[in-house]
Amino acid sequence: MDTEADPHVGLRGARAPEFQRVAIAGSQATNGNGAGQAHGRWPAGTIASRVLVLNASYEPINVCNVRRATVLVLKERAEVIERGEGALHSERLVFRRPCVIRLIRYVRVPRDAHRRKITRKAVLARDAWTCQYCGSQSGGLTVDHVIPRSRGGESVWENIVASCAPCNRKKANLTPREARMHPRSRPRPPGPNVFIRLASPRIPVVWERYLVAA
């Protein structure tokens, strides 16, 4: 059974009584002076760590934090596929930190869900931080409208590519044919992997198998 819903289903606002106790036990203990100390078996920053969310089909669709991932699992809306280091604790439960979870019910992601977020970082990530005209991977990359806006070009994924500063200046207000500069690959809207990598720049090794397969 599938569900017409936002891919972030269940990731906000959910609360499970048992997890509330887990969060309290795992967040911070207080010493005699009232100063906070990290729980002995909960590595610092665990609750803010990122968790990869897979659809029921194993397609990566989102990134959430450990708190939201644990709520989904305890409410039986998701299952843990990969676990990380450390554990969350409550009086009755020891829950190993999830690293990858899979939704139990398939969520239909709108086809245009990722078309709305056209940003410089997203364009550069989609194009692997590589100039689409010369192949340079210099640190001064910008974005270029393949068909200049002054020539009727639109600000859409299909008309924006990563470009180094020299190529951007060289192409100027010319069309690809006029400048004899054509993108190395046809620009298109990015898949969810681009936004996952932007949400978690440091990708855990265990995530890669799911991102590569997508």
RODO-2510 file (C-alpha; in nm, 4 decimals, decimal comma):
residues 214
     n   res          X          Y          Z
     1     m     0,0000     0,0000     0,0000
     2     d     0,1273     0,3423    -0,0815
     3     t     0,0509     0,6815     0,0616
     4     e     0,0149     1,0178    -0,1100
     5     a     0,2149     1,2280     0,1306
     6     d     0,5088     1,4522     0,1878
     7     p     0,8391     1,2582     0,1957
     8     h     0,8980     1,4093     0,5399
     9     v     0,5953     1,2146     0,6723
    10     g     0,6162     1,1562     1,0431
    11     l     0,9447     1,3395     1,0822
    12     r     0,8063     1,6428     1,2578
    13     g     0,5864     1,6732     1,5609
    14     a     0,5768     1,3012     1,6428
    15     r     0,6218     1,2005     2,0050
    16     a     0,6342     0,8596     2,1709
    17     p     0,6109     0,8369     2,5528
    18     e     0,8909     0,5834     2,5766
    19     f     1,1153     0,7925     2,3558
    20     q     1,0579     1,0975     2,5723
    21     r     1,2104     0,8980     2,8551
    22     v     1,4909     0,7859     2,6245
    23     a     1,5642     1,1469     2,5300
    24     i     1,5735     1,2603     2,8912
    25     a     1,8041     0,9755     2,9900
    26     g     2,0290     1,0254     2,6956
    27     s     2,0548     1,3993     2,6595
    28     q     2,2456     1,5118     2,9716
    29     a     2,2977     1,4087     3,3298
    30     t     2,3628     1,6684     3,5961
    31     n     2,6500     1,6545     3,8410
    32     g     2,6418     1,7772     4,1979
    33     n     2,7221     2,1310     4,0919
    34     g     2,4323     2,1430     3,8481
    35     a     2,6622     2,1355     3,5446
    36     g     2,5534     1,9233     3,2534
    37     q     2,7473     1,6098     3,1681
    38     a     2,6958     1,3918     2,8640
    39     h     2,5375     1,0535     2,9408
    40     g     2,8062     0,7888     2,9773
    41     r     2,7097     0,5797     2,6742
    42     w     2,5709     0,8510     2,4534
    43     p     2,8427     1,0174     2,2392
    44     a     2,8276     1,3975     2,2303
    45     g     2,6023     1,5262     1,9531
    46     t     2,4191     1,1956     1,9046
    47     i     2,0683     1,3438     1,9241
    48     a     2,1601     1,5945     1,6511
    49     s     2,3294     1,3315     1,4332
    50     r     2,1827     1,2736     1,0915
    51     v     1,9876     0,9642     0,9899
    52     l     1,9193     0,8644     0,6298
    53     v     1,5509     0,7961     0,5592
    54     l     1,4655     0,5427     0,2882
    55     n     1,1288     0,4900     0,1297
    56     a     0,9744     0,1444     0,1584
    57     s     1,1350     0,0803    -0,1810
    58     y     1,4809     0,1600    -0,0330
    59     e     1,4987     0,4858    -0,2295
    60     p     1,6638     0,7597    -0,0195
    61     i     1,4184     1,0454     0,0278
    62     n     1,5240     1,2486     0,3302
    63     v     1,7582     1,3120     0,6212
    64     c     1,6379     1,3578     0,9791
    65     n     1,7947     1,3631     1,3246
    66     v     1,8210     1,0735     1,5690
    67     r     1,5260     1,1969     1,7765
    68     r     1,2835     1,1914     1,4840
    69     a     1,4191     0,8622     1,3524
    70     t     1,3758     0,6960     1,6909
    71     v     1,0185     0,8218     1,7219
    72     l     0,9357     0,6726     1,3817
    73     v     1,0828     0,3366     1,4793
    74     l     0,9122     0,3231     1,8201
    75     k     0,5815     0,4127     1,6565
    76     e     0,6417     0,1307     1,4047
    77     r     0,6363     0,3677     1,1098
    78     a     0,9915     0,2740     1,0168
    79     e     1,2472     0,0012     1,0736
    80     v     1,6183     0,0332     1,1413
    81     i     1,8328    -0,0836     0,8484
    82     e     2,1755     0,0300     0,9698
    83     r     2,2898     0,1235     1,3181
    84     g     2,5624     0,3615     1,4281
    85     e     2,7825     0,3807     1,7354
    86     g     2,6379     0,4543     2,0761
    87     a     2,2975     0,3923     2,2304
    88     l     1,9966     0,5777     2,3680
    89     h     1,8835     0,4800     2,7180
    90     s     1,5682     0,4873     2,9255
    91     e     1,4694     0,3034     3,2437
    92     r     1,3378     0,0103     3,0414
    93     l     1,5012     0,0436     2,7031
    94     v     1,8446     0,0477     2,5442
    95     f     1,8122     0,1585     2,1825
    96     r     2,1156     0,1463     1,9565
    97     r     2,1519     0,4654     1,7545
    98     p     1,9923     0,4360     1,4083
    99     c     2,1978     0,5437     1,1078
   100     v     1,9632     0,4387     0,8246
   101     i     1,5893     0,3748     0,8587
   102     r     1,3267     0,2574     0,6091
   103     l     0,9631     0,3688     0,6100
   104     i     0,7185     0,0790     0,6514
   105     r     0,4632     0,2259     0,4119
   106     y     0,5620     0,3547     0,0700
   107     v     0,5371     0,7325     0,0311
   108     r     0,4713     0,8709    -0,3154
   109     v     0,7093     1,1620    -0,3558
   110     p     0,5700     1,4347    -0,5853
   111     r     0,7697     1,4506    -0,9061
   112     d     0,8269     1,8216    -0,8648
   113     a     0,9278     1,7985    -0,4962
   114     h     1,2867     1,8942    -0,5720
   115     r     1,2251     2,1469    -0,8479
   116     r     1,1444     2,4296    -0,6075
   117     k     1,4859     2,4613    -0,4447
   118     i     1,7121     2,6147    -0,7066
   119     t     2,0142     2,7413    -0,5169
   120     r     2,3771     2,7928    -0,6089
   121     k     2,4877     2,5137    -0,3769
   122     a     2,2310     2,2729    -0,5190
   123     v     2,3370     2,3479    -0,8774
   124     l     2,7048     2,2999    -0,7934
   125     a     2,6283     1,9756    -0,6084
   126     r     2,4215     1,8432    -0,8987
   127     d     2,7117     1,9170    -1,1355
   128     a     2,9661     1,7593    -0,8969
   129     w     3,1319     2,0964    -0,8333
   130     t     3,2656     2,0905    -1,1899
   131     c     3,2494     2,3638    -1,4546
   132     q     3,0191     2,2321    -1,7234
   133     y     3,2108     2,4121    -1,9973
   134     c     3,5781     2,3330    -1,9290
   135     g     3,5691     2,0671    -1,6575
   136     s     3,7525     2,2798    -1,4015
   137     q     3,6935     2,2087    -1,0341
   138     s     3,8326     2,5357    -0,9051
   139     g     3,7090     2,6821    -0,5809
   140     g     3,5573     2,9893    -0,7471
   141     l     3,2655     2,8209    -0,9205
   142     t     2,9494     3,0141    -0,9913
   143     v     2,6363     2,9400    -1,1947
   144     d     2,5510     3,0337    -1,5514
   145     h     2,2306     3,0519    -1,7497
   146     v     2,2919     2,8421    -2,0615
   147     i     2,0562     3,0663    -2,2553
   148     p     2,1122     3,4124    -2,0994
   149     r     1,8118     3,5663    -1,9294
   150     s     1,8509     3,8715    -2,1519
   151     r     1,8020     3,6364    -2,4469
   152     g     1,4878     3,4790    -2,3072
   153     g     1,6472     3,2096    -2,0900
   154     e     1,4542     3,0975    -1,7830
   155     s     1,5800     3,0394    -1,4304
   156     v     1,4995     2,6688    -1,4305
   157     w     1,7114     2,3604    -1,3607
   158     e     1,7274     2,2828    -1,7327
   159     n     1,8912     2,6192    -1,8073
   160     i     2,1392     2,6597    -1,5201
   161     v     2,4812     2,4980    -1,4905
   162     a     2,7955     2,5278    -1,2810
   163     s     3,0590     2,7471    -1,4402
   164     c     3,4044     2,8693    -1,3467
   165     a     3,4625     3,2461    -1,3503
   166     p     3,6772     3,2483    -1,6692
   167     c     3,4156     3,0511    -1,8661
   168     n     3,1381     3,2682    -1,7301
   169     r     3,3172     3,5818    -1,8478
   170     k     3,4049     3,4267    -2,1842
   171     k     3,0498     3,3156    -2,2569
   172     a     2,9085     3,6455    -2,1322
   173     n     2,5759     3,7227    -2,2973
   174     l     2,6117     3,4702    -2,5772
   175     t     2,4167     3,1554    -2,6508
   176     p     2,6072     2,8231    -2,6492
   177     r     2,6127     2,8200    -3,0295
   178     e     2,7409     3,1755    -3,0538
   179     a     3,0099     3,1176    -2,7917
   180     r     3,0836     2,7634    -2,9098
   181     m     3,0516     2,6567    -2,5503
   182     h     2,8107     2,3754    -2,4740
   183     p     2,7493     2,2119    -2,1349
   184     r     2,9200     1,8760    -2,0971
   185     s     2,5971     1,7184    -1,9823
   186     r     2,2377     1,8179    -2,0320
   187     p     2,1171     2,0062    -1,7213
   188     r     1,8153     1,8553    -1,5506
   189     p     1,6402     1,8680    -1,2124
   190     p     1,8445     1,6843    -0,9504
   191     g     1,7270     1,3789    -0,7638
   192     p     1,6878     1,3693    -0,3838
   193     n     2,0494     1,2547    -0,3430
   194     v     2,1714     1,6067    -0,4138
   195     f     1,9689     1,7511    -0,1285
   196     i     2,0654     1,4640     0,1017
   197     r     2,4329     1,5390     0,0419
   198     l     2,3721     1,9078     0,1066
   199     a     2,1835     1,8322     0,4290
   200     s     2,4673     1,6101     0,5489
   201     p     2,7947     1,7186     0,3847
   202     r     2,9865     1,4476     0,5709
   203     i     2,8243     1,1345     0,4322
   204     p     2,8675     0,8263     0,6542
   205     v     3,0259     0,5350     0,4678
   206     v     2,7239     0,3167     0,5414
   207     w     2,4977     0,5593     0,3501
   208     e     2,6910     0,5322     0,0240
   209     r     2,5450     0,1990    -0,0871
   210     y     2,1950     0,3466    -0,0757
   211     l     2,2891     0,6755    -0,2438
   212     v     2,4835     0,5070    -0,5243
   213     a     2,1999     0,2646    -0,5966
   214     a     1,9418     0,5445    -0,6199
***
